[in-house]
Amino acid sequence: MIKMKLTAPDHILSITPYLPGKPLEELEREYGICNSIKLASNENPLGSSPMAKIAIENALKNLNRYPDGSGYYLIKGISEKCGVSPQNIVLGNGSDEIISMLSQVFLAPGSEVIIPKPSFLMYDISVRSTGAKPIYIPLKSLSINMEAMADCVTDNTRMVFLTNPHNPTGTIITKADFEKFMAVIPAYAIVVIDEAYIEFARESACLNGMDFFSEDRTIVVLRTFSKVYGLAGLRIGFGVMSSRIAELLNRIRLPFNASSLAQAGALAALQDEDFLKKTIRLVHEELDYMFDALDRLSIRYFPTQANFFLIDVKKSADEVFERMLRRGVIVRSMTSYGYPEFIRVNVGLHDENVRFLETLKEET
């Protein structure tokens, strides 16, 4: 029997795979714990919109049917919510898929893409998968260094990724800085503004990509239903872009990339203003509570415009993560992001935040 030797291009072999965490139930089994709380993935502590749950339940009766490949009703709802034409909207299996489609359509070997470091790993994976070259620009004081990113633009630059608010730091890009940035960015470079956490921003100076979007600009604004809308398990997001960019993405978009349950849930979530306001109010109130508690404990933290923030534990973040995990409190070590003494924690319910603070006090 002849064994086939599998090969892959070097640019594929250069990719560091995304390593998902273990299921919560498996972690509890391994560590012999129960009633653990997960504050590591920036999820909605309130769960999902009640209206979305009802819509999903109603959609179950049609699971034998393929989803609406055009996403007609959801795109119509997004169009009305965002004040853009349906032709400017592309749905994705999470905003991750929009990132992947943009890379597939506009990048090739020799292309350069400017990416803040650290940032969302899927930027790197999507760019490298095309053979394009990622150009990493370190943060400055935990914020995206807009000036340095602009200085790195070359004739080969085809895309720039901006995250606002930034993950994992929770810092923002101001409107003024973005205007200066766009004034020097050439028209052949697509500027992708990833706004997964934009609904949580309280700072009035914070950039909102939709304010700068227009049909004749190479700006793509990414949004998701995973965070403030609490639909992470459905994997549904969208991008707002010029109709020409959208038309090109739709040439390669899989026919049924947004499931029928995801479309039904997302459309209902868009209409559930009460749940949206309740989520934002909870996050803001609990952030203030946690910041006040950390001030009293003299533990250094970093203010945020998202639903998560960084804490300086002044020792190995991996060790603190492990010790807290053994007590059923799951946070995120920032060692892999280049911050070996920082942890990231997202806002939970009040009782969860109290438990986190008590555990952190004892383990740091």
C-alpha positions in Angstrom: 0.0 0.0 0.0 1.4 3.4 -1.0 1.2 6.0 1.6 0.4 9.5 0.3 2.6 12.3 1.7 0.4 15.3 2.5 1.9 18.7 1.8 0.7 22.2 2.2 2.1 25.6 1.1 4.5 27.3 3.5 2.1 30.1 4.2 -0.4 27.6 5.5 2.2 25.8 7.6 3.1 29.2 9.1 -0.3 29.6 10.7 -0.7 29.1 14.4 -4.0 27.2 14.9 -6.7 28.8 17.0 -6.9 26.7 20.2 -10.3 26.7 21.7 -10.8 26.1 25.4 -12.3 22.9 26.8 -16.0 22.7 27.5 -17.0 24.0 31.0 -18.3 20.6 32.0 -15.0 18.9 31.1 -13.0 21.5 33.1 -15.2 20.8 36.1 -14.7 17.1 35.7 -10.9 17.4 35.4 -10.5 19.7 38.4 -13.2 18.2 40.5 -15.1 21.4 40.9 -18.7 22.4 40.4 -20.7 25.7 40.1 -17.8 27.3 38.3 -18.2 30.8 36.7 -16.8 31.6 33.3 -15.6 35.2 33.0 -13.1 34.5 30.2 -14.9 34.9 26.8 -16.6 38.3 27.0 -20.1 36.7 26.8 -23.4 38.3 27.8 -24.0 37.5 31.5 -27.7 37.8 31.1 -27.9 35.1 28.5 -29.9 35.8 25.3 -32.8 38.0 24.4 -36.2 36.5 25.4 -37.6 37.6 22.0 -34.7 35.8 20.3 -35.4 32.6 22.2 -39.1 32.7 21.1 -38.2 33.4 17.5 -35.7 30.5 17.5 -38.2 28.1 19.0 -40.7 29.1 16.3 -38.1 28.5 13.6 -37.5 24.9 14.8 -40.5 23.6 12.9 -38.7 24.4 9.6 -35.4 22.7 10.3 -36.0 20.4 7.3 -35.8 23.5 5.0 -32.6 25.3 3.9 -32.1 28.7 5.3 -32.9 31.8 3.3 -29.7 32.1 1.3 -30.2 35.8 0.8 -30.8 36.6 4.5 -33.6 38.9 3.2 -35.5 39.7 6.5 -32.4 39.9 8.7 -30.6 42.1 6.2 -33.7 44.3 5.9 -33.8 44.6 9.7 -30.1 45.5 9.9 -30.6 48.0 7.0 -33.3 49.8 9.0 -31.3 49.7 12.2 -28.1 51.0 10.7 -29.5 53.3 8.1 -27.8 51.7 5.2 -28.9 50.0 2.0 -29.4 46.2 2.0 -26.8 46.2 -0.8 -24.3 47.3 1.7 -24.7 44.4 4.1 -23.1 40.9 4.0 -24.0 38.3 6.6 -21.4 36.0 8.1 -21.1 32.9 10.3 -19.9 35.3 12.9 -17.9 38.3 11.9 -15.0 35.9 11.6 -16.3 34.7 8.3 -16.5 38.3 6.9 -12.8 38.6 7.8 -12.1 35.4 6.0 -14.1 36.5 2.9 -12.4 39.9 2.8 -9.0 38.2 2.9 -9.9 35.6 0.2 -11.2 38.3 -2.2 -8.7 41.1 -1.8 -5.4 39.5 -0.7 -2.8 37.5 -2.6 0.9 36.6 -2.1 2.8 39.9 -2.0 -0.1 41.8 -0.4 0.5 43.4 3.0 -2.0 43.8 5.8 -1.4 46.1 8.8 -2.6 44.6 12.1 -2.3 45.9 15.7 -0.4 43.7 18.1 -1.9 42.0 20.1 -5.3 41.6 18.6 -7.9 39.0 17.4 -6.1 35.9 16.2 -8.4 35.4 13.2 -6.9 38.5 11.5 -3.6 36.7 11.4 -5.1 33.3 10.3 -7.2 34.8 7.5 -4.3 36.9 6.2 -1.7 34.1 6.2 -4.2 31.7 4.6 -4.0 33.7 1.4 -0.2 34.0 1.4 -0.3 37.7 2.2 2.1 39.2 4.8 0.8 40.5 8.1 2.6 43.7 9.3 2.3 43.9 13.1 2.2 47.3 14.9 2.7 47.2 18.7 0.2 49.0 20.8 1.1 52.3 22.5 0.0 52.6 26.1 -2.4 49.7 25.4 -4.0 51.6 22.6 -3.8 51.1 18.8 -0.9 53.3 17.5 -2.7 55.0 14.6 0.2 57.1 13.6 2.6 54.1 13.4 0.0 52.1 11.4 -0.3 54.9 8.9 3.5 55.2 8.6 3.7 51.5 7.6 1.4 51.8 4.6 3.2 50.9 1.3 2.2 50.4 -2.3 1.6 46.7 -1.3 -0.8 47.5 1.6 -4.2 46.1 0.7 -5.9 46.0 4.1 -5.7 47.5 7.6 -7.5 46.0 10.7 -8.7 48.2 13.5 -10.5 47.0 16.6 -12.7 49.4 18.4 -13.0 49.0 21.4 -9.8 47.0 21.3 -9.6 43.5 22.4 -7.9 42.6 24.8 -7.2 46.1 26.2 -10.7 47.8 26.1 -9.2 51.0 24.7 -10.7 53.1 21.9 -9.9 54.9 18.7 -11.2 58.5 18.9 -13.1 60.1 16.0 -10.4 62.8 15.7 -7.6 60.2 15.4 -9.5 58.2 12.8 -10.1 61.3 10.7 -6.4 62.0 10.7 -5.7 58.3 9.9 -8.1 58.2 6.9 -6.6 61.4 5.5 -3.4 59.6 4.6 -4.7 56.1 3.8 -4.8 55.4 0.0 -8.0 54.3 -1.7 -6.5 50.9 -2.6 -6.3 49.9 1.1 -9.5 48.6 2.7 -9.9 49.7 6.3 -11.7 47.1 8.4 -13.2 48.4 11.7 -14.1 45.5 13.9 -16.7 46.8 16.4 -17.7 43.7 18.3 -18.0 45.7 21.5 -19.1 49.1 20.3 -22.4 49.0 22.1 -20.6 49.1 25.5 -18.6 52.2 24.8 -19.4 55.2 27.0 -16.8 57.7 25.9 -18.4 60.3 23.6 -15.2 60.7 21.6 -15.2 57.0 20.6 -15.2 56.3 16.9 -18.3 54.7 15.5 -17.5 53.3 12.1 -21.0 53.8 10.8 -20.6 57.5 11.1 -17.7 57.4 8.6 -19.2 54.8 6.2 -20.2 55.8 2.7 -20.6 54.1 -0.6 -17.5 55.6 -2.1 -15.1 54.8 0.8 -13.1 51.5 1.2 -14.3 51.2 4.8 -15.8 47.9 6.2 -17.5 48.0 9.5 -17.9 44.6 11.3 -20.6 43.9 13.9 -21.6 40.8 15.8 -24.6 39.4 17.6 -22.3 37.4 19.9 -21.7 40.0 22.6 -24.3 42.5 23.6 -27.1 40.5 21.9 -26.0 37.3 23.7 -26.2 35.0 20.6 -22.6 33.7 20.6 -23.8 30.1 20.2 -25.6 30.9 16.9 -22.5 32.4 15.2 -24.0 35.3 13.3 -22.5 38.6 12.4 -22.5 41.1 9.5 -20.4 43.6 7.7 -21.4 47.0 6.3 -19.4 48.0 3.2 -19.7 49.5 -0.3 -22.1 47.7 -2.6 -19.1 46.9 -4.8 -17.2 45.2 -2.0 -20.3 43.4 -0.9 -20.9 42.2 -4.5 -17.4 40.7 -4.6 -17.8 39.0 -1.2 -21.1 37.5 -2.2 -19.4 35.8 -5.2 -17.6 33.5 -2.7 -20.0 33.5 0.2 -21.3 30.0 0.9 -25.0 29.8 -0.1 -26.4 29.0 3.3 -23.7 30.5 5.6 -26.2 31.9 8.1 -28.5 29.3 9.6 -32.2 29.7 9.8 -32.1 29.7 13.6 -29.3 32.3 13.6 -31.3 34.6 11.2 -34.5 34.3 13.2 -32.7 34.9 16.5 -30.7 37.8 15.3 -33.7 39.6 13.7 -35.7 39.3 17.0 -32.7 40.4 19.1 -32.4 43.5 16.9 -36.0 44.4 17.9 -35.5 43.7 21.6 -34.5 47.1 22.9 -35.4 46.3 26.5 -32.8 43.4 26.6 -30.2 45.6 24.9 -30.6 48.4 27.4 -30.7 46.0 30.3 -27.4 44.4 29.2 -25.6 47.7 28.7 -26.9 49.0 32.1 -25.7 45.9 33.9 -22.3 46.0 32.3 -21.7 49.6 33.1 -23.0 49.3 36.7 -20.9 46.2 37.4 -17.8 47.7 35.8 -18.1 50.6 38.2 -18.7 48.3 41.1 -15.6 46.2 40.2 -13.4 49.2 39.7 -14.4 50.6 43.0 -13.7 47.3 44.7 -10.3 47.0 43.0 -9.4 50.5 44.1 -10.1 49.6 47.7 -7.9 46.5 47.3 -5.1 48.5 45.7 -5.1 46.2 42.7 -4.1 47.8 39.5 -6.6 47.6 36.6 -7.1 49.4 33.3 -10.3 51.3 32.5 -12.3 50.0 29.6 -14.9 50.9 27.0 -15.9 47.2 26.5 -17.5 44.5 28.7 -14.1 43.3 29.9 -10.9 44.7 31.3 -7.3 44.0 32.2 -5.9 43.5 35.7 -2.2 43.6 36.6 -1.7 40.7 39.1 2.1 41.5 39.4 3.0 37.9 39.1 2.6 35.0 36.6 -0.8 35.4 35.0 -0.7 31.7 34.1 -0.3 30.8 37.7 -3.1 33.1 38.9 -5.3 31.7 36.1 -4.6 28.1 37.2 -5.2 28.8 40.9 -8.5 30.6 40.2 -9.6 27.9 37.9 -9.1 25.3 40.6 -11.5 27.4 42.7 -14.1 27.5 39.9 -13.4 31.0 38.6 -12.4 31.0 35.0 -10.6 34.1 33.6 -8.1 34.6 30.8 -4.4 34.8 31.1 -2.8 37.4 28.9 0.5 35.7 28.6 -0.1 34.6 25.0 -0.9 38.3 24.2 2.4 39.5 25.4 1.3 40.5 28.9 2.6 37.8 31.2 1.4 39.5 34.4 -2.1 40.6 33.2 -5.4 38.7 33.3 -8.5 39.7 31.4 -12.0 39.3 33.0 -15.4 40.1 31.6 -18.3 41.4 33.6 -20.6 38.7 35.0 -23.7 38.9 37.1 -23.3 40.7 40.4 -22.9 37.5 42.5 -20.3 36.2 40.0 -18.3 39.5 40.2 -18.3 39.3 44.0 -17.0 35.8 43.9 -14.4 36.8 41.4 -13.2 39.6 43.5 -13.0 37.5 46.6 -11.0 34.8 44.8 -8.7 37.3 43.2 -8.0 38.9 46.6 -7.0 35.6 48.1 -4.9 34.5 45.1 -2.9 37.6 44.3 
